[in-house]
Amino acid sequence: MDGSVLPDVRRRLPGRGAWLHFDLECLRNAERRRAFPRALRVQGALDVALLREHLQQHGNQATGQPRGRQETRKQVDPS
């Protein structure tokens, strides 16, 4: 594992996953609370740059709604 969190769009990656709303504010809160290492049961900080990029690129394409009020959740998987 290289310490990165990846979006698991197809929900097929092996290993433990965590759910996240399609919302950058939710990602910021998860980072602030150190939720990813706890949910994924890993030690130390994880890099969420790929996940942040995915949310920025595909965030409001997922449901056609503005960011911040979406109910869609995304599974992420450490790699």
N, C-alpha and C positions, 0 to 999 in steps of 0.2 A: 504494500500500500504506500502511495506517495504522499498521503496527507491531504488529498483533494476531495471535495464533495462534488459529485456529478449528478446532473438531472437524469433520472431513469424514465425517459419518456414512454418507452414501451413496457415498463415494469417487468423487465426480464433479467436485469443484472443480478448476479449471485450475491449473497451476503445479506447483511442486515440493512434495512432501509429506515427512512424517517419521512414523515409527511410534512409538507409546507404549502401554505396557500400561495397562489400565483400572485404575490404581492410583495413589492420591495420592502415595505414597512414591516411585514411579517419576517422577512429575512433579517432585517436590521435588529428586530427584537430577539430573534433566535441567536444571532451573533452576540448581542449584548448579554443575554442570559446564559451563554455558553451551552446552548441546548444541543448542538450537533454532537460534540464529543460524548455528552451524557447519553443521548438517544442511541448513538451508534456504538456505544461502549468502547471508545478508544481513548487513549491518553493524549493529552496535549491539544493544542489548537489545530483546527483544520482550515485549509484554504477553500474559500467559497467563491473565488473569482469566476470559475466556469458556471456555477449556479447563478450568480448575479448577472452575468452576461446573458445567459439563457432567459432569465426573467425579463431583462431589459428588451431583448429582441422579440420575445414571444408572449410577453405578459398580456397585452390587451388583444392579441390575436386569438387567444384561447377561447374566449366567450364573447368577444365583441363588446365587452363592457369596459369602462374606464378602470384603470388600476385603483386599488384601494377598497373596492366594494365587491370583489369577486368571491364567490364561494368555492371555486375550483381549487383543488389541492393537488400538489405535485409530490410524487415520491422521489426521494433522493437517495443515492447510494454512495458510500465511500469507495474510493478505488485506490 
